[in-house]
Amino acid sequence: MRVPRPTCLRLAPTLPAFLQRPLGRCIVLRTSLHYLAPHGGLSGAVLWAEPTEGDVERMLAVTVAIAGVAGRRVALIDTRAVGRVDPFTFRALARYTREHDASISRRITRVAIVHAQDVPGAVAAGFARVVPFSVPIEVFADTTDALRWLGRDDDGPLLAEVEALSVRARAQPATVRDLAPLLETEPRSTLASAASALGVSRRTLQRLLGEEGTSFRRELNATRVRVAQRLLLESGETVSRVAIEVGCSSPQQLAALFRRVTGESPTAWRARAPRT
């Protein structure tokens, strides 16, 4: 979806693109934005709405990618816009933190959690008390205080940009936000089937996407490339089979989409992409 062009950070066009090279980049997901500062000394995330278990899986994939980048850093997690955290999401985050505490502590020296003064904020603040960490962790009501405690006062401009990007992403209509995960689950979707699944008319969906500076075809093509990238990395399927799986009419169509998004063919991308 259309978002302001970053100046401190480069906006990754797709999640796989961010996972490959997160340094100095950011990625907007359905209920979160993640970033790694160009200098590598600060990473962070802004969370909003009501993250689901599926959202958590995507967040954790980003966390793993950032953790794989050399260098120690501090982290800032902004949860002020979270509307609700269900027990399943909380448990998934807690489980991941416990399982990966050792690897996190090798990379992260301090963690600051910024929370709102409400019930979800209390849950976010309590997370640090319930789940043990091997690194110092503090909670704050203000990002300025959090940056100061992290020793990253000079990253104020970068954080201001991150906040502006997250505000813009949160302003998207729910229908637009929900389209991406729907298409990832059903990359063969048509405009009619997607609109029906989202509970709106085709005309309404087209209008909402147009207001966001995009279109159903553009979002569908981008999603097909993301799903194809995942299949190329996680399976031994041929490019022809992957093309069928993501709803392309031929390997040539998938190749054309791939070059448009990544600048290279599926075969070249698969040969170069790191295995996780």
Residue, then its C-alpha position, 0 to 999 in steps of 0.5 A: m500500500r502507498v506510504p510516505r517515502p522514507t528519508c532515514l530508512r528505505l521502505a522494503p517493497t516486500l517482506p522477503a526483500f526486507l528479510q534478505r537485507p534489513l539494514g537501513r530498511c523498514i517493512v510495514l505489515r498488517t498490524s506492525l512496522h519493523y525497522l533496523a537503523p542504517h547504523g545498525g545500533l537500533s532496531g524496533a517495531v511499532l505495533w497496533a490494532e489487534p495482532t493475531e497469531g498469524d501477525v505474530e508469525r510474520m513479526l517473529a520472522v522479521t525479528v529473526a532476520i534482524a537478529g541475524v545481522a551482525g552487530r549488537r544493538v538496542a531495541l525499542i518496541d512501541t505498543r501504544a496503538v495496540g487495541r487488544v492482545d488476546p491470550f493466544t498472541f500473548r502466549a506465542l510472543a512469550r514462548y518465542t521470547r523464552e525459546h530465543d532468549a539466548s540468541i536475543s541477548r547475544r545481539i540486544t543489549r537493552v530493550a525499551i517498551v513504550h506503552a499507553q496508559d490503558v489496559p493494553g498498555a498495562v499488558a505490554a508493561g506487564f509482559a516484561r515482568v512476566v516473561p524473563f529476559s537476560v538483558p535489561i528491559e524498561v517500560f516508558a510512556d514516552t519515546t523520548d525517555a525510551l531513546r534517552w535510556l537506550g542511549r540513542d538520543d540522536d535517533g530522534p529524527l529516525l523515530a519521528e519518521v517511523e511514527a509518521l509511517s506507522v500513523r499512515a499505515r494505521a489510517q488505512p481502512a480495515t478492508v485494505r489492511d485485511l486484503a494482504p493476509l487474505l491474498e497470501t492465503e488465497p493467491r488465486s483470488t479474483l477481485a470478486s472473490a476477495a471483495s466477497a470475503l472482505g464483505v464489500s462490493r467489488r466497486t467499494l474495494q476498488r475505490l478503497l484501494g484507489e484512495e490508497g494509491t494502489s489497485f487490486r491487480r497491483e496488490l495481487n501481483a505483489t502477493r503472488v511474488r511474496v508467496a512464490q518467494r516463500l515456496l521457492l525457498e521452502s520447497g523443491e518445487t519447480v518454477s512451473r509448479v510454483a507459478i501454478e500454486v500462486g495462480c499465474s497462468s504460466p512460468q513466463q507470467l511469474a517471471a515477468l512479475f518477479r522481474r517487476v518486483t525484484g529485478e531478477s528471474p525466479t531462478a536467479w532469485r532462488a539461487r541467490a537467496p539465503r536459506t533460513 
